[in-house]
Every structure is written in structure tokens, then in C-alpha cells.
Amino acid sequence: MSGDEAEVEEETQDTSQRARLAIALAATLLLAVIIGTVLATRGSDETSATPTGTCFVTWNDDPVAPRQDGIHAYVAHGYRQTLVARIDRDGLIVEDPDDELPPDDPDARCAVIFASPQVDEEPDFGVRVFAENVRGEDSGWTGLALAEGTQLEDIERLQAEAVAVSNALLASNGLLTED
């Protein structure tokens, strides 16, 4: 074998080795991307847990609220993040640490506050409360403005507060899930 032939054979081996190295590197990168994608999205197919607590259950079990108000809030208003809390007669959020109060307690009734940095174009819709004598029934969900005549500024404040402290997500079917 002459020197030229040995040199050509060596170059061919170098080229072949570089090609194998490039393929191995590409395969390693592809594997890393696949693993990263799986880790980043794992659990995304899991549904959120159904929250417990009087106010969550009262909303989700209501025959009208999720199917009418919840779906409307999701579709027409684009709401997703929600604060489920209790509010007093003055429209201030109150704590119920034991979660033992009835949902329509006048001093701490259940509220579903759709989080928004600005008041809704349908002001009565931004905050829903559980109240007695709604729609001719014993009790149910209605707008805070209808139930109490609450001022627009107070509804706007509650919706803005809910942005930072939301504890639920509104699903497309109108039900509330854990945030």
C-alpha cells in the first residue's frame, strides 16, 4: 500500500468516525429532548382533584350554578382562576377555619370570585354568592350586586384581590377544581 492509499484510507476512517460521532450526538440530544418533554408534561393528563369544603361542594353540587353560571363564566367571560371564599355583609373576605358554617350564613356566606384585574363588563357576574331566596327557591347562587346591592368598586376590588390568592380553577364544564 502506497503512502497516498494509506492517507486516503485514514481520511475515510476519520470521516466515518466523525459521521458515527455526529449520529451518536444527535441521538443523545433527541433522547434528552424526549426525556425533558416527558418530565415537563407528566401529570398534565391527570385531572385536578375535586376540592372539598362547604363552598366548593355547594357550587359543584348545585343543579344550576356550574351548568349555567360556570359555563357562561368560562365561555363568555374567559374566566379560569377563581377564589372560593366567604364574604361578610360588607363584602369583605372572612375566614372560616373550621369550614363548619352553612353556605348561606349571612355573616360569612360562600362566594365564588372570578379573578380579574379589572371589573367585568357584566358587573353582577364577577362575584357570585350563595344566598337565600334566589330565583324563587330556598337558596342558590346569584350575583353579589343583586343580592346586596354591592357597589361596582367593591366587586372590582374583590375580583382584583382574587388574582393573587385564587384557590380554584374553573373548568369548561363549569365545575371548580383545585388550583
Secondary structure, 3 states (H helix, E strand, C coil): CCHHHHHHHHHHHHHHHHHHHHHHHHHHHHHHHHHHHHHHHCCCCCCCCCCCCHHHHHHHHCCCHHHHHHHHHHHCCCCCEEEEEEECCCCCEECCCCCCCCCCCCCCEEEEEECCCCCCCCHHHCEEEEEECCCCCCEEEEEHHHHHCCCHHHHHHHHHHHHHHCCEEECCCCCEEEC
